[in-house]
Amino acid sequence: MNKPDRKPRTALASYPRSGNTWVRYLLEKAVGELCGSIYKDRIMPRGAEGIAIKTHALDSDKYDRAIHVVRNPFDVIESYFFWKRDVAGKKAEWDDNMRTTTAEWREHTKHWLAAPYPLRRVRYEDLKARPAEELTKILNWLGYEIAPKQIEAAVAAGQIENMRELNQELGDKFFRRGEVGKSHASFNAEQLAFVRAELGELIELFGYGDLTTPRPG
């Protein structure tokens, strides 16, 4: 395995519920080194530094480069609602959550789109569809050359059933379904129209114009 001579400080940036924990797990299993996090996480608690540093913040100025993980905002809105209610124990009302998360997702995504340095953008849907291929691309971008067998082993370890074992208490509350394009039933027609109107340009940019079947990234 060839390692980069110098490791720039690398953000692993995503809006919440976009697969950040999963990506960190895959990276760690493939490389054999730890990621970092700016948070005191209950699942996969880590120090401040690592091969990639988890952040949901608008803090692109603190890094030299970034992996930006993006997920279909409709799926994010639904998943974040259940996280707030079932994991964080907050009183969550669906319509308010939908509107708040839409605005925050737009701000977060635009912030990281404007980061003034090298970015590797990763769509959650592509990683789900082609995990070994997409993980290899991320690792190559980071400067690692990992044997295919090691990549496959990391992908196998990262199945959702194994991820749920990271924290027995939270289990399937934190890692719910992890599915793609299954959230549309949670939105009424007015809410779907609202999200599309608010995020239209970004939805098209990332290939989320079709709610249930994102086009290839």
CORRAWO-V494771 format. One record per residue. N is the residue number from 1. PHI is phi in radians with two decimals (999 if undefined). NEAR is the number of other ideal C-beta (glycine too) atoms within 12 Angstrom. D_CENTER is the distance of its C-alpha to the mean C-alpha in whole Angstrom. Layout:
n->N phi->PHI near->NEAR d_center->D_CENTER
n->N phi->PHI near->NEAR d_center->D_CENTER
This chain:
n->1 phi->999 near->16 d_center->26
n->2 phi->-1.62 near->13 d_center->26
n->3 phi->-1.88 near->16 d_center->24
n->4 phi->-1.14 near->19 d_center->24
n->5 phi->-1.17 near->7 d_center->27
n->6 phi->-2.23 near->11 d_center->25
n->7 phi->-1.86 near->22 d_center->22
n->8 phi->-1.06 near->23 d_center->20
n->9 phi->-1.28 near->24 d_center->18
n->10 phi->-1.97 near->40 d_center->15
n->11 phi->-1.39 near->42 d_center->12
n->12 phi->-1.93 near->44 d_center->8
n->13 phi->-1.74 near->43 d_center->7
n->14 phi->-2.82 near->39 d_center->5
n->15 phi->-1.29 near->38 d_center->7
n->16 phi->-0.90 near->34 d_center->7
n->17 phi->1.26 near->39 d_center->6
n->18 phi->-1.96 near->42 d_center->3
n->19 phi->1.82 near->44 d_center->3
n->20 phi->-1.06 near->41 d_center->4
n->21 phi->-1.11 near->38 d_center->7
n->22 phi->-1.10 near->41 d_center->7
n->23 phi->-1.10 near->45 d_center->7
n->24 phi->-1.03 near->42 d_center->9
n->25 phi->-1.08 near->37 d_center->12
n->26 phi->-1.09 near->43 d_center->12
n->27 phi->-1.07 near->46 d_center->13
n->28 phi->-1.12 near->31 d_center->15
n->29 phi->-1.16 near->32 d_center->17
n->30 phi->-1.33 near->39 d_center->17
n->31 phi->-1.63 near->34 d_center->19
n->32 phi->1.46 near->18 d_center->20
n->33 phi->-2.25 near->25 d_center->19
n->34 phi->-1.58 near->22 d_center->17
n->35 phi->-1.46 near->39 d_center->14
n->36 phi->-2.04 near->30 d_center->15
n->37 phi->-2.74 near->31 d_center->14
n->38 phi->-1.50 near->27 d_center->15
n->39 phi->-2.00 near->24 d_center->15
n->40 phi->-1.67 near->12 d_center->18
n->41 phi->-1.32 near->27 d_center->15
n->42 phi->-1.42 near->20 d_center->17
n->43 phi->-1.88 near->28 d_center->15
n->44 phi->0.94 near->33 d_center->15
n->45 phi->-1.12 near->20 d_center->17
n->46 phi->-2.46 near->29 d_center->17
n->47 phi->-1.29 near->18 d_center->19
n->48 phi->-1.30 near->18 d_center->18
n->49 phi->-2.06 near->21 d_center->18
n->50 phi->2.98 near->27 d_center->17
n->51 phi->-1.14 near->37 d_center->16
n->52 phi->-2.69 near->45 d_center->13
n->53 phi->-1.98 near->38 d_center->12
n->54 phi->-1.10 near->43 d_center->10
n->55 phi->-2.63 near->39 d_center->10
n->56 phi->-1.87 near->33 d_center->9
n->57 phi->-1.51 near->26 d_center->13
n->58 phi->-1.63 near->22 d_center->15
n->59 phi->-2.26 near->21 d_center->16
n->60 phi->-1.06 near->29 d_center->16
n->61 phi->-1.23 near->18 d_center->20
n->62 phi->-1.64 near->22 d_center->19
n->63 phi->-2.28 near->30 d_center->18
n->64 phi->-1.70 near->20 d_center->19
n->65 phi->-2.90 near->31 d_center->16
n->66 phi->-2.66 near->38 d_center->13
n->67 phi->-1.68 near->43 d_center->10
n->68 phi->-1.93 near->40 d_center->8
n->69 phi->-1.64 near->44 d_center->4
n->70 phi->-2.09 near->41 d_center->6
n->71 phi->-2.27 near->43 d_center->6
n->72 phi->-0.78 near->42 d_center->10
n->73 phi->-1.07 near->47 d_center->11
n->74 phi->-1.12 near->40 d_center->14
n->75 phi->-1.18 near->39 d_center->12
n->76 phi->-1.11 near->43 d_center->9
n->77 phi->-1.01 near->43 d_center->13
n->78 phi->-1.14 near->36 d_center->14
n->79 phi->-1.11 near->38 d_center->12
n->80 phi->-1.19 near->36 d_center->12
n->81 phi->-1.04 near->34 d_center->16
n->82 phi->-1.22 near->29 d_center->16
n->83 phi->-1.10 near->30 d_center->14
n->84 phi->-1.03 near->25 d_center->17
n->85 phi->-1.33 near->19 d_center->20
n->86 phi->-1.65 near->21 d_center->19
n->87 phi->-1.82 near->26 d_center->18
n->88 phi->-1.40 near->19 d_center->18
n->89 phi->1.22 near->12 d_center->22
n->90 phi->-1.62 near->16 d_center->22
n->91 phi->-1.41 near->12 d_center->24
n->92 phi->-1.99 near->23 d_center->22
n->93 phi->-1.89 near->14 d_center->23
n->94 phi->-1.01 near->22 d_center->22
n->95 phi->-1.16 near->19 d_center->23
n->96 phi->-1.09 near->17 d_center->23
n->97 phi->-1.06 near->32 d_center->19
n->98 phi->-1.02 near->33 d_center->18
n->99 phi->-1.23 near->23 d_center->20
n->100 phi->-1.13 near->25 d_center->19
n->101 phi->-1.15 near->41 d_center->15
n->102 phi->-1.01 near->35 d_center->16
n->103 phi->-1.14 near->21 d_center->17
n->104 phi->-1.20 near->27 d_center->15
n->105 phi->-1.07 near->38 d_center->12
n->106 phi->-1.09 near->29 d_center->15
n->107 phi->-1.10 near->21 d_center->16
n->108 phi->-1.10 near->35 d_center->12
n->109 phi->-1.15 near->39 d_center->12
n->110 phi->-1.14 near->21 d_center->15
n->111 phi->-1.04 near->27 d_center->15
n->112 phi->-1.35 near->38 d_center->13
n->113 phi->-1.09 near->22 d_center->15
n->114 phi->-1.61 near->17 d_center->18
n->115 phi->-1.02 near->28 d_center->17
n->116 phi->-1.57 near->14 d_center->20
n->117 phi->-2.79 near->21 d_center->20
n->118 phi->-1.05 near->19 d_center->18
n->119 phi->-2.20 near->27 d_center->14
n->120 phi->-1.96 near->33 d_center->13
n->121 phi->-1.56 near->30 d_center->10
n->122 phi->-2.22 near->41 d_center->8
n->123 phi->-1.55 near->35 d_center->8
n->124 phi->-0.93 near->38 d_center->6
n->125 phi->-1.13 near->36 d_center->10
n->126 phi->-1.24 near->30 d_center->11
n->127 phi->-1.16 near->37 d_center->10
n->128 phi->-1.16 near->34 d_center->11
n->129 phi->-1.31 near->20 d_center->14
n->130 phi->-2.39 near->20 d_center->15
n->131 phi->-1.06 near->33 d_center->13
n->132 phi->-1.14 near->27 d_center->16
n->133 phi->-1.13 near->21 d_center->17
n->134 phi->-1.21 near->35 d_center->13
n->135 phi->-1.12 near->41 d_center->13
n->136 phi->-1.06 near->29 d_center->16
n->137 phi->-1.09 near->25 d_center->16
n->138 phi->-1.09 near->42 d_center->13
n->139 phi->-1.13 near->39 d_center->16
n->140 phi->-1.09 near->19 d_center->19
n->141 phi->-1.10 near->26 d_center->17
n->142 phi->-1.29 near->36 d_center->17
n->143 phi->1.83 near->23 d_center->21
n->144 phi->-1.79 near->28 d_center->21
n->145 phi->-2.03 near->18 d_center->23
n->146 phi->-1.98 near->31 d_center->22
n->147 phi->-1.10 near->18 d_center->24
n->148 phi->-0.94 near->16 d_center->23
n->149 phi->-1.09 near->14 d_center->24
n->150 phi->-1.22 near->25 d_center->22
n->151 phi->-1.10 near->31 d_center->19
n->152 phi->-1.09 near->21 d_center->20
n->153 phi->-1.14 near->22 d_center->20
n->154 phi->-1.13 near->34 d_center->17
n->155 phi->-1.10 near->32 d_center->16
n->156 phi->-1.09 near->21 d_center->18
n->157 phi->-1.18 near->24 d_center->18
n->158 phi->-1.55 near->35 d_center->14
n->159 phi->-1.09 near->22 d_center->15
n->160 phi->-1.04 near->25 d_center->14
n->161 phi->-1.09 near->14 d_center->18
n->162 phi->-1.27 near->21 d_center->17
n->163 phi->-1.09 near->31 d_center->14
n->164 phi->-1.14 near->24 d_center->16
n->165 phi->-1.34 near->20 d_center->19
n->166 phi->-1.12 near->28 d_center->17
n->167 phi->-2.60 near->20 d_center->19
n->168 phi->-1.11 near->14 d_center->21
n->169 phi->-1.16 near->14 d_center->22
n->170 phi->-1.52 near->23 d_center->18
n->171 phi->0.72 near->20 d_center->18
n->172 phi->-1.38 near->20 d_center->17
n->173 phi->-1.36 near->22 d_center->17
n->174 phi->-1.41 near->31 d_center->13
n->175 phi->-1.74 near->32 d_center->12
n->176 phi->-1.31 near->25 d_center->14
n->177 phi->-1.98 near->20 d_center->14
n->178 phi->1.12 near->30 d_center->11
n->179 phi->-1.57 near->23 d_center->13
n->180 phi->-1.94 near->29 d_center->13
n->181 phi->1.17 near->28 d_center->15
n->182 phi->-1.82 near->21 d_center->17
n->183 phi->-1.60 near->33 d_center->16
n->184 phi->-1.05 near->25 d_center->19
n->185 phi->-1.18 near->16 d_center->22
n->186 phi->-1.40 near->24 d_center->21
n->187 phi->-1.85 near->29 d_center->22
n->188 phi->-1.47 near->14 d_center->25
n->189 phi->-1.06 near->11 d_center->27
n->190 phi->-1.14 near->13 d_center->27
n->191 phi->-1.21 near->28 d_center->23
n->192 phi->-1.03 near->26 d_center->22
n->193 phi->-1.13 near->16 d_center->24
n->194 phi->-1.10 near->23 d_center->23
n->195 phi->-1.11 near->37 d_center->19
n->196 phi->-1.10 near->24 d_center->21
n->197 phi->-1.19 near->16 d_center->23
n->198 phi->-1.31 near->26 d_center->21
n->199 phi->-2.05 near->36 d_center->18
n->200 phi->-0.82 near->19 d_center->20
n->201 phi->-1.12 near->16 d_center->20
n->202 phi->-1.24 near->29 d_center->16
n->203 phi->-1.02 near->28 d_center->16
n->204 phi->-1.22 near->15 d_center->19
n->205 phi->-1.00 near->21 d_center->17
n->206 phi->-1.66 near->35 d_center->14
n->207 phi->1.45 near->25 d_center->16
n->208 phi->-1.82 near->37 d_center->15
n->209 phi->-1.11 near->21 d_center->19
n->210 phi->-1.66 near->19 d_center->20
n->211 phi->-1.01 near->30 d_center->18
n->212 phi->-1.62 near->20 d_center->18
n->213 phi->-2.35 near->16 d_center->18
n->214 phi->-1.07 near->28 d_center->16
n->215 phi->-1.24 near->20 d_center->18
n->216 phi->-0.99 near->15 d_center->17
n->217 phi->-1.43 near->24 d_center->15
